[in-house]
Amino acid sequence: MLGMYDIAYRGFNGICGTRGFYGFHGGGIMGLILLLVVAVVIYKMYKSRSFIGPNPLDELKMKYVNGELTEEEYLRKKEVLKKK
């Protein structure tokens, strides 16, 4: 009987063929878990868009809403940003 360490480390080699569990060469369950973790991190980054940085139009809106800009300043700067 295989122990949990053997299954996680060797990925059922010999049981599920020479390619390991789900085709990960020797990675087995650990390779599958790593792939899942990477996918979740990429998804979370995409949803939060933290890797892109703040959107200039959103920053401009916040300044207008907070009263830091007048309506004329807001509209002028918005048009400038849209042209870029």
Phi and psi restraints in degrees (value plus and minus 20) as a CYANA .aco file:
   2 LEU   PHI    -102.0   -62.0
   2 LEU   PSI     120.4   160.4
   3 GLY   PHI    -102.7   -62.7
   3 GLY   PSI     147.5   187.5
   4 MET   PHI     -82.0   -42.0
   4 MET   PSI     -55.7   -15.7
   5 TYR   PHI     -83.2   -43.2
   5 TYR   PSI     -64.1   -24.1
   6 ASP   PHI     -82.6   -42.6
   6 ASP   PSI     -61.8   -21.8
   7 ILE   PHI     -87.5   -47.5
   7 ILE   PSI     -65.5   -25.5
   8 ALA   PHI     -89.6   -49.6
   8 ALA   PSI     -59.1   -19.1
   9 TYR   PHI     -99.6   -59.6
   9 TYR   PSI     -65.0   -25.0
  10 ARG   PHI    -114.4   -74.4
  10 ARG   PSI     -32.9     7.1
  11 GLY   PHI      46.3    86.3
  11 GLY   PSI      22.5    62.5
  12 PHE   PHI      41.9    81.9
  12 PHE   PSI       4.0    44.0
  13 ASN   PHI     -75.1   -35.1
  13 ASN   PSI     115.5   155.5
  14 GLY   PHI      71.1   111.1
  14 GLY   PSI     -48.1    -8.1
  15 ILE   PHI    -114.4   -74.4
  15 ILE   PSI     -66.1   -26.1
  16 CYS   PHI    -126.2   -86.2
  16 CYS   PSI       1.7    41.7
  17 GLY   PHI      78.0   118.0
  17 GLY   PSI    -197.6  -157.6
  18 THR   PHI    -100.2   -60.2
  18 THR   PSI     -34.5     5.5
  19 ARG   PHI    -106.4   -66.4
  19 ARG   PSI     -26.9    13.1
  20 GLY   PHI      67.1   107.1
  20 GLY   PSI    -190.5  -150.5
  21 PHE   PHI     -95.0   -55.0
  21 PHE   PSI     101.7   141.7
  22 TYR   PHI      35.9    75.9
  22 TYR   PSI      10.4    50.4
  23 GLY   PHI      62.7   102.7
  23 GLY   PSI     -17.2    22.8
  24 PHE   PHI    -103.4   -63.4
  24 PHE   PSI      97.4   137.4
  25 HIS   PHI     -81.8   -41.8
  25 HIS   PSI      82.2   122.2
  26 GLY   PHI      50.1    90.1
  26 GLY   PSI     -26.8    13.2
  27 GLY   PHI    -102.3   -62.3
  27 GLY   PSI     -53.7   -13.7
  28 GLY   PHI      35.1    75.1
  28 GLY   PSI    -156.6  -116.6
  29 ILE   PHI     -82.8   -42.8
  29 ILE   PSI     -56.2   -16.2
  30 MET   PHI     -84.5   -44.5
  30 MET   PSI     -58.2   -18.2
  31 GLY   PHI     -85.2   -45.2
  31 GLY   PSI     -59.5   -19.5
  32 LEU   PHI     -85.7   -45.7
  32 LEU   PSI     -60.8   -20.8
  33 ILE   PHI     -85.4   -45.4
  33 ILE   PSI     -61.9   -21.9
  34 LEU   PHI     -81.7   -41.7
  34 LEU   PSI     -64.4   -24.4
  35 LEU   PHI     -80.7   -40.7
  35 LEU   PSI     -61.8   -21.8
  36 LEU   PHI     -84.3   -44.3
  36 LEU   PSI     -63.0   -23.0
  37 VAL   PHI     -83.4   -43.4
  37 VAL   PSI     -64.0   -24.0
  38 VAL   PHI     -82.3   -42.3
  38 VAL   PSI     -62.2   -22.2
  39 ALA   PHI     -82.6   -42.6
  39 ALA   PSI     -61.6   -21.6
  40 VAL   PHI     -86.1   -46.1
  40 VAL   PSI     -61.9   -21.9
  41 VAL   PHI     -83.4   -43.4
  41 VAL   PSI     -64.3   -24.3
  42 ILE   PHI     -83.4   -43.4
  42 ILE   PSI     -61.1   -21.1
  43 TYR   PHI     -82.5   -42.5
  43 TYR   PSI     -65.8   -25.8
  44 LYS   PHI     -83.6   -43.6
  44 LYS   PSI     -60.4   -20.4
  45 MET   PHI     -84.7   -44.7
  45 MET   PSI     -60.3   -20.3
  46 TYR   PHI     -84.8   -44.8
  46 TYR   PSI     -63.0   -23.0
  47 LYS   PHI     -85.3   -45.3
  47 LYS   PSI     -59.3   -19.3
  48 SER   PHI    -107.2   -67.2
  48 SER   PSI     -36.3     3.7
  49 ARG   PHI      34.3    74.3
  49 ARG   PSI       8.7    48.7
  50 SER   PHI     -89.9   -49.9
  50 SER   PSI     -40.4    -0.4
  51 PHE   PHI    -100.3   -60.3
  51 PHE   PSI     -34.9     5.1
  52 ILE   PHI    -111.2   -71.2
  52 ILE   PSI     -57.8   -17.8
  53 GLY   PHI      84.2   124.2
  53 GLY   PSI     153.8   193.8
  54 PRO   PHI     -89.5   -49.5
  54 PRO   PSI     127.2   167.2
  55 ASN   PHI    -101.2   -61.2
  55 ASN   PSI     105.9   145.9
  56 PRO   PHI     -79.2   -39.2
  56 PRO   PSI     -56.1   -16.1
  57 LEU   PHI     -86.3   -46.3
  57 LEU   PSI     -56.8   -16.8
  58 ASP   PHI     -86.1   -46.1
  58 ASP   PSI     -60.3   -20.3
  59 GLU   PHI     -83.4   -43.4
  59 GLU   PSI     -60.6   -20.6
  60 LEU   PHI     -82.9   -42.9
  60 LEU   PSI     -63.1   -23.1
  61 LYS   PHI     -79.9   -39.9
  61 LYS   PSI     -63.4   -23.4
  62 MET   PHI     -83.8   -43.8
  62 MET   PSI     -59.1   -19.1
  63 LYS   PHI     -84.4   -44.4
  63 LYS   PSI     -58.0   -18.0
  64 TYR   PHI     -87.7   -47.7
  64 TYR   PSI     -64.4   -24.4
  65 VAL   PHI     -84.4   -44.4
  65 VAL   PSI     -57.2   -17.2
  66 ASN   PHI     -99.0   -59.0
  66 ASN   PSI     -22.7    17.3
  67 GLY   PHI      65.4   105.4
  67 GLY   PSI      -8.9    31.1
  68 GLU   PHI     -98.6   -58.6
  68 GLU   PSI     -39.5     0.5
  69 LEU   PHI    -146.4  -106.4
  69 LEU   PSI     127.7   167.7
  70 THR   PHI    -100.7   -60.7
  70 THR   PSI     150.1   190.1
  71 GLU   PHI     -83.7   -43.7
  71 GLU   PSI     -58.9   -18.9
  72 GLU   PHI     -84.6   -44.6
  72 GLU   PSI     -64.5   -24.5
  73 GLU   PHI     -82.0   -42.0
  73 GLU   PSI     -62.1   -22.1
  74 TYR   PHI     -81.8   -41.8
  74 TYR   PSI     -68.4   -28.4
  75 LEU   PHI     -85.3   -45.3
  75 LEU   PSI     -59.3   -19.3
  76 ARG   PHI     -84.9   -44.9
  76 ARG   PSI     -67.3   -27.3
  77 LYS   PHI     -88.2   -48.2
  77 LYS   PSI     -53.0   -13.0
  78 LYS   PHI     -83.8   -43.8
  78 LYS   PSI     -63.1   -23.1
  79 GLU   PHI     -85.0   -45.0
  79 GLU   PSI     -58.9   -18.9
  80 VAL   PHI     -82.1   -42.1
  80 VAL   PSI     -64.4   -24.4
  81 LEU   PHI     -87.8   -47.8
  81 LEU   PSI     -54.9   -14.9
  82 LYS   PHI     -89.0   -49.0
  82 LYS   PSI     -48.3    -8.3
  83 LYS   PHI     -92.2   -52.2
  83 LYS   PSI     -43.6    -3.6
